[in-house]
């Protein structure tokens, strides 16, 4: 079980960091929440769906991994400032979209396996 949780967390951590890494290329904004349109929401939903489909157990570990992946990228590669606590709150709130995606992906995988 510990190994499965670690794999889920690592997979989600990389997915969360990729949302931030790809933001300048796909949206033109360094911070994804500054992008016009639905880039940040769509990226989080897509990452959640992917990790939920790939690793359907322990969905809560995906939520934690996605948040910490985003936060790590933000702290390591972007200039810091006094608004970091606000950023953490925004990450946690927006990442509920990824949690919904992960839960949906996990549900879809379970349902599709039951139909076989």
C-alpha positions in Angstrom: 0.0 0.0 0.0 2.8 2.4 0.8 4.4 1.8 -2.6 1.1 2.4 -4.4 0.6 5.7 -2.4 4.1 6.8 -3.3 3.6 6.1 -7.0 0.3 7.9 -7.0 1.8 10.9 -5.2 4.8 11.0 -7.5 2.7 10.7 -10.7 0.4 13.5 -9.5 3.3 15.6 -8.3 4.8 15.6 -11.8 1.4 16.4 -13.3 0.9 19.4 -11.0 4.4 20.7 -11.8 3.7 20.2 -15.5 0.7 22.6 -15.3 3.0 25.3 -14.3 5.9 24.3 -16.5 3.7 24.3 -19.7 1.8 27.5 -18.8 4.2 30.0 -20.5 4.2 27.9 -23.7 0.5 27.2 -23.9 -1.1 30.3 -22.3 1.6 32.9 -22.6 1.5 33.5 -18.8 4.1 32.4 -16.3 1.5 31.8 -13.7 -1.4 29.7 -15.0 -4.1 31.5 -13.0 -3.2 34.7 -14.9 -4.0 33.0 -18.3 -6.9 34.2 -20.3 -9.7 31.7 -20.7 -9.8 28.4 -19.0 -6.2 27.2 -19.2 -5.6 26.6 -15.5 -9.0 25.0 -14.9 -8.7 22.8 -18.0 -5.1 21.8 -17.3 -6.0 20.8 -13.7 -9.0 18.8 -14.9 -7.0 17.1 -17.5 -4.2 16.2 -15.1 -6.8 14.9 -12.6 -8.5 12.8 -15.2 -5.2 11.3 -16.4 -3.9 10.4 -13.0 -7.4 9.1 -11.9 -7.6 6.9 -15.0 -4.0 5.7 -14.7 -4.0 5.1 -10.9 -7.6 4.9 -9.6 -6.9 4.0 -6.0 -6.3 6.6 -3.2 -7.7 9.6 -5.0 -6.8 11.9 -2.1 -3.1 11.2 -2.8 -3.6 12.7 -6.2 -4.9 15.9 -4.7 -2.0 16.2 -2.4 0.5 15.4 -5.1 -1.0 17.9 -7.5 -0.9 20.6 -4.9 2.6 19.9 -3.8 3.9 19.6 -7.4 2.5 23.0 -8.2 3.8 24.6 -5.0 7.2 23.1 -5.5 7.5 24.4 -9.1 6.2 27.8 -8.0 8.7 28.1 -5.1 11.7 26.7 -7.1 11.3 28.4 -10.4 9.4 31.6 -9.9 10.3 34.7 -7.9 8.9 34.6 -4.4 7.1 37.4 -2.5 4.9 38.2 0.4 1.8 36.7 -1.4 3.0 33.1 -1.1 0.4 32.2 1.5 -2.3 33.6 -0.8 -0.9 31.5 -3.6 -1.0 28.4 -1.5 -4.7 29.0 -0.7 -5.4 29.6 -4.4 -3.6 26.4 -5.3 -5.6 24.4 -2.8 -8.9 25.8 -4.0 -8.2 25.5 -7.7 -6.8 22.0 -7.2 -10.3 20.8 -6.2 -10.9 20.8 -9.9 -8.0 18.2 -10.3 -9.5 16.2 -7.4 -12.9 16.1 -9.2 -11.0 15.0 -12.3 -9.1 12.3 -10.5 -12.3 11.0 -8.9 -14.1 11.1 -12.3 -11.2 9.3 -14.0 -11.1 6.6 -11.2 -14.9 6.2 -11.4 -14.8 5.8 -15.2 -12.0 3.2 -15.0 -13.9 1.2 -12.4 -17.1 1.4 -14.4 -15.4 0.5 -17.7 -13.7 -2.5 -16.1 -17.0 -3.7 -14.6 -18.6 -3.6 -18.1 -16.1 -6.0 -19.5 
